[in-house]
Amino acid sequence: MTIAEPQSPSAVAQLALYLARKGRPVWPLTVRDIRQVTPRMTRVTFTCPTLGELAWKRGQDVVLELPLVGGEIARRHYTIRDIEGGTLAIDFVRHGASPVGRWLDAVKPGDRLNAVGPRGHTFIHDADWHLFTGDETAIPAIFAMLEGLPEPKHAFAFIEIADETEKQAPPAGATIVWLSRNGAPAAPSNRIATAVEAFEFPKGRGHAYVLGETSSVRAIRQRLIARGMAKDQTCAEGYWRPGRVGGHDHA
């Protein structure tokens, strides 16, 4: 009989990171760098020793366990913007004063946190054309999916932003319609729904990816179905709604 050698505390901790939380693996991330993409969008790039094992579909998110003052943890869903060259990038939209905003103000290279996932049913589906809608919170998912399309010229996106400074260079070939609030704060509105209502469906089978504020997402999805899209031709997810802190709404 052989007796196994006791594992070191660090080995036990590393093993714990691989244990699933609700059936999903945990990834130890280390901050590599932080940069401003737009005045309200901050990109944090992470490294992870086991990143090559992360099976990700463009459009999916992870749950970040963000350390807060006092030792508390804020668990928030964030779309993976990209995985490339051993790094994982996530874009954060600032919504004024918030625990996540304070974390962004203090984060620095070398800081560590865990991510759980990936998760979510929003990812590219087979279709002849693709329609994307959402506000600035949906830009990371929309751009990640656009960059994964073999034929971006058959992709159309309607994106609401705070003002013109929040525009980003779109993936080549895609058609982007930017809808500015002219500096007004984000709130439920019919701005995107009105623009999408005037969108003429191209020929062939389409798929819609409807993201952003929950009430807007539900209204747009209902109209797309009323106009002839089947329920399985839509991915719809509410990223936020007034009064709610964290979490997603499956629409």
C-alpha positions as CSV (number, residue, x, y, z in Angstrom):
1,M,0.0,0.0,0.0
2,T,1.3,3.4,-0.8
3,I,0.6,6.5,1.2
4,A,0.0,9.7,-0.8
5,E,2.1,12.7,0.2
6,P,0.1,15.5,1.8
7,Q,-0.6,18.3,-0.5
8,S,0.8,21.8,0.2
9,P,-1.6,24.6,1.2
10,S,-1.0,26.3,-2.1
11,A,-1.8,23.1,-4.0
12,V,-5.0,22.7,-2.0
13,A,-6.0,26.3,-2.8
14,Q,-5.3,25.7,-6.5
15,L,-7.4,22.6,-6.5
16,A,-10.3,24.5,-4.9
17,L,-10.2,27.0,-7.8
18,Y,-11.1,24.2,-10.1
19,L,-14.1,23.1,-8.1
20,A,-17.3,24.1,-9.8
21,R,-19.7,26.7,-8.4
22,K,-23.1,25.8,-9.6
23,G,-21.5,23.4,-12.1
24,R,-19.1,26.1,-13.5
25,P,-15.4,26.3,-13.1
26,V,-13.6,29.1,-11.2
27,W,-10.7,31.0,-12.9
28,P,-8.1,32.9,-11.0
29,L,-7.5,36.2,-12.8
30,T,-4.7,38.7,-12.3
31,V,-5.0,42.2,-13.6
32,R,-2.5,43.0,-16.4
33,D,-3.5,46.5,-17.5
34,I,-6.3,49.0,-17.5
35,R,-7.2,51.5,-20.2
36,Q,-10.0,53.8,-21.3
37,V,-11.8,52.7,-24.4
38,T,-14.2,55.7,-24.3
39,P,-14.9,58.3,-21.6
40,R,-17.4,55.9,-20.0
41,M,-15.9,52.5,-21.0
42,T,-12.9,51.0,-19.2
43,R,-11.2,47.9,-20.4
44,V,-9.4,45.6,-17.8
45,T,-7.2,42.9,-19.2
46,F,-6.5,39.9,-17.1
47,T,-4.1,36.9,-17.3
48,C,-4.8,33.4,-16.0
49,P,-2.5,30.4,-15.9
50,T,-5.2,28.0,-17.2
51,L,-6.9,30.3,-19.7
52,G,-6.3,27.9,-22.5
53,E,-8.9,25.5,-20.9
54,L,-11.7,28.1,-20.9
55,A,-14.2,27.1,-23.5
56,W,-15.9,30.3,-24.5
57,K,-18.6,31.2,-27.1
58,R,-18.5,34.9,-28.2
59,G,-21.3,36.7,-26.4
60,Q,-21.2,34.7,-23.1
61,D,-20.2,36.2,-19.8
62,V,-18.5,35.3,-16.6
63,V,-19.4,36.2,-13.0
64,L,-16.6,38.3,-11.5
65,E,-16.1,38.2,-7.8
66,L,-15.0,41.8,-7.2
67,P,-13.3,42.5,-3.8
68,L,-14.8,45.5,-2.1
69,V,-13.7,47.6,0.9
70,G,-14.3,45.8,4.1
71,G,-13.7,42.3,2.6
72,E,-17.1,41.9,1.0
73,I,-17.4,40.5,-2.5
74,A,-19.6,41.9,-5.3
75,R,-20.6,39.2,-7.8
76,R,-21.4,40.8,-11.2
77,H,-22.1,39.4,-14.7
78,Y,-19.7,40.8,-17.4
79,T,-19.4,39.7,-21.0
80,I,-16.0,38.5,-22.1
81,R,-14.9,41.1,-24.6
82,D,-12.1,38.9,-26.0
83,I,-9.7,36.1,-25.2
84,E,-6.4,36.4,-27.1
85,G,-2.7,35.7,-26.5
86,G,-3.2,34.3,-23.0
87,T,-5.3,37.3,-21.8
88,L,-9.0,37.9,-21.1
89,A,-10.4,41.3,-21.6
90,I,-13.6,42.8,-20.0
91,D,-15.1,46.2,-20.7
92,F,-16.8,48.0,-17.8
93,V,-19.4,50.8,-18.4
94,R,-19.4,53.4,-15.7
95,H,-22.9,54.2,-14.3
96,G,-21.9,56.9,-11.8
97,A,-21.2,56.0,-8.1
98,S,-21.3,52.3,-7.5
99,P,-19.2,49.6,-5.8
100,V,-17.9,48.5,-9.1
101,G,-17.0,52.0,-10.0
102,R,-15.0,52.4,-6.8
103,W,-13.3,49.1,-7.6
104,L,-12.4,50.5,-11.1
105,D,-11.0,53.6,-9.5
106,A,-8.7,51.6,-7.2
107,V,-7.8,48.6,-9.4
108,K,-4.1,48.2,-10.5
109,P,-1.9,45.7,-12.3
110,G,-1.3,42.7,-10.1
111,D,-4.6,42.7,-8.3
112,R,-6.4,39.4,-8.3
113,L,-10.0,38.1,-8.3
114,N,-11.9,35.1,-9.4
115,A,-14.2,34.6,-12.4
116,V,-16.9,31.9,-12.6
117,G,-18.2,30.6,-15.9
118,P,-18.6,31.1,-18.8
119,R,-22.3,31.1,-18.9
120,G,-25.3,32.3,-21.0
121,H,-27.2,31.4,-24.1
122,T,-26.3,34.6,-26.0
123,F,-23.9,33.6,-28.7
124,I,-23.8,33.4,-32.5
125,H,-26.4,31.2,-34.1
126,D,-26.5,29.9,-37.7
127,A,-28.4,32.4,-39.8
128,D,-28.3,34.2,-43.2
129,W,-28.3,37.6,-41.4
130,H,-27.9,38.9,-37.9
131,L,-29.6,41.7,-36.0
132,F,-28.0,43.1,-32.8
133,T,-29.7,45.7,-30.5
134,G,-28.7,47.2,-27.2
135,D,-27.4,50.2,-25.2
136,E,-23.8,50.7,-24.2
137,T,-23.9,47.9,-21.7
138,A,-24.4,45.5,-24.7
139,I,-21.4,46.9,-26.8
140,P,-18.9,44.3,-25.4
141,A,-21.2,41.4,-26.4
142,I,-22.3,42.9,-29.7
143,F,-18.7,43.6,-30.8
144,A,-17.4,40.3,-29.6
145,M,-20.0,38.5,-31.6
146,L,-19.6,40.7,-34.7
147,E,-15.8,39.9,-34.7
148,G,-16.7,36.2,-34.7
149,L,-18.9,36.3,-37.8
150,P,-17.6,34.8,-41.0
151,E,-19.7,37.4,-43.0
152,P,-20.0,40.7,-41.1
153,K,-21.6,42.3,-44.1
154,H,-24.8,40.4,-43.2
155,A,-24.8,41.9,-39.7
156,F,-26.8,45.0,-38.6
157,A,-26.6,46.7,-35.1
158,F,-28.6,49.4,-33.5
159,I,-26.7,50.7,-30.4
160,E,-27.8,53.4,-28.0
161,I,-25.0,55.5,-26.4
162,A,-24.8,58.5,-24.1
163,D,-23.3,60.8,-26.6
164,E,-21.0,60.8,-29.7
165,T,-17.8,60.3,-27.6
166,E,-19.0,56.8,-26.8
167,K,-18.8,55.6,-30.4
168,Q,-16.2,52.8,-31.1
169,A,-14.7,51.7,-34.3
170,P,-16.9,48.8,-35.5
171,P,-15.7,45.5,-36.8
172,A,-15.1,45.8,-40.6
173,G,-18.1,45.1,-42.8
174,A,-20.9,45.4,-40.2
175,T,-23.6,48.0,-40.4
176,I,-23.9,50.0,-37.2
177,V,-26.5,52.6,-36.4
178,W,-25.6,54.7,-33.3
179,L,-28.5,56.3,-31.4
180,S,-27.3,59.1,-29.1
181,R,-29.1,60.2,-26.0
182,N,-27.2,63.5,-26.3
183,G,-25.9,63.3,-22.8
184,A,-29.1,62.2,-21.1
185,P,-28.7,59.4,-18.4
186,A,-29.5,55.8,-19.3
187,A,-33.2,55.0,-18.7
188,P,-36.0,52.8,-20.2
189,S,-37.0,54.3,-23.6
190,N,-38.3,53.3,-27.0
191,R,-35.3,54.8,-28.8
192,I,-33.9,51.5,-30.0
193,A,-37.4,50.0,-30.6
194,T,-38.4,52.8,-32.9
195,A,-35.3,52.4,-35.0
196,V,-35.6,48.6,-35.2
197,E,-39.3,48.9,-36.2
198,A,-38.2,50.7,-39.4
199,F,-35.6,48.0,-40.1
200,E,-36.6,45.9,-43.1
201,F,-35.7,42.3,-42.7
202,P,-33.3,41.0,-45.3
203,K,-34.1,37.8,-47.2
204,G,-33.4,34.5,-45.7
205,R,-33.4,33.3,-42.1
206,G,-32.3,35.9,-39.5
207,H,-31.3,35.8,-35.9
208,A,-31.7,38.6,-33.4
209,Y,-29.6,39.3,-30.3
210,V,-31.6,41.7,-28.1
211,L,-29.7,43.1,-25.1
212,G,-29.7,46.0,-22.6
213,E,-32.3,47.4,-20.3
214,T,-34.9,44.7,-19.5
215,S,-38.2,46.5,-20.4
216,S,-36.7,47.6,-23.8
217,V,-35.4,44.1,-24.5
218,R,-38.8,42.6,-23.9
219,A,-40.6,45.1,-26.0
220,I,-38.2,44.7,-28.9
221,R,-38.3,40.9,-28.8
222,Q,-42.1,40.9,-28.7
223,R,-42.2,43.1,-31.8
224,L,-39.7,41.0,-33.7
225,I,-41.8,37.9,-33.0
226,A,-45.0,39.8,-34.1
227,R,-43.2,40.7,-37.3
228,G,-42.6,37.1,-38.1
229,M,-39.4,36.0,-36.3
230,A,-39.8,32.7,-34.5
231,K,-39.0,32.6,-30.7
232,D,-35.9,30.4,-31.4
233,Q,-34.6,33.1,-33.8
234,T,-33.9,35.5,-30.8
235,C,-31.5,35.7,-27.9
236,A,-32.8,38.2,-25.4
237,E,-31.2,39.2,-22.1
238,G,-31.9,42.1,-19.8
239,Y,-28.5,43.3,-18.5
240,W,-30.0,45.9,-16.1
241,R,-33.1,47.7,-15.0
242,P,-33.8,50.7,-12.7
243,G,-33.5,49.7,-9.0
244,R,-31.8,46.4,-9.4
245,V,-28.2,45.8,-8.3
246,G,-26.4,43.0,-10.2
247,G,-27.9,40.0,-12.0
248,H,-29.5,39.5,-15.4
249,D,-33.1,39.1,-16.6
250,H,-33.8,36.3,-19.0
251,A,-36.2,37.8,-21.4
